[in-house]
Amino acid sequence: MSAREDSLAQALADAYQGGASVRDLARQHGLSHTTIHRKLEGRVVMRKVGGPVGIQIPKEVQDAVAKAYADDMPMADIVAAFEVCDETVRRIADAAGIPPTQGGRAEAPGPRHDRGPG
């Protein structure tokens, strides 16, 4: 990593620790969310659980989110039921040691209207 990249990564980590969200940092620096996460790896001592600084998601809610994710509940349903963003769901699942899903639970295929009879 060059000195310039190292300096940017440290500035991002400092801002994140100070309460800036990954989304805000990406917007401010014209970078993708993935790039921000990669630059934060190994630099952030304490990761936020989600939401504004100072707000902690109760342990029982985190446990319920992790269980729903492990039970293959669709991400949209988890987000709606627990009023958290998908990034927070993934962080909670990761902290619980639950492997990431590949695009969420697959729904049963519906009828195909793009084929004719036969």
Secondary structure by P-SEA (a helix, b strand, c coil): ccaaaaaaaaaaaaaaaacccaaaaaaaacccaaaaaaaaccccccccccccccccccaaaaaaaaaaaaacccaaaaaaaccccaaaaaaaaaaacccccccccccccccccccccc
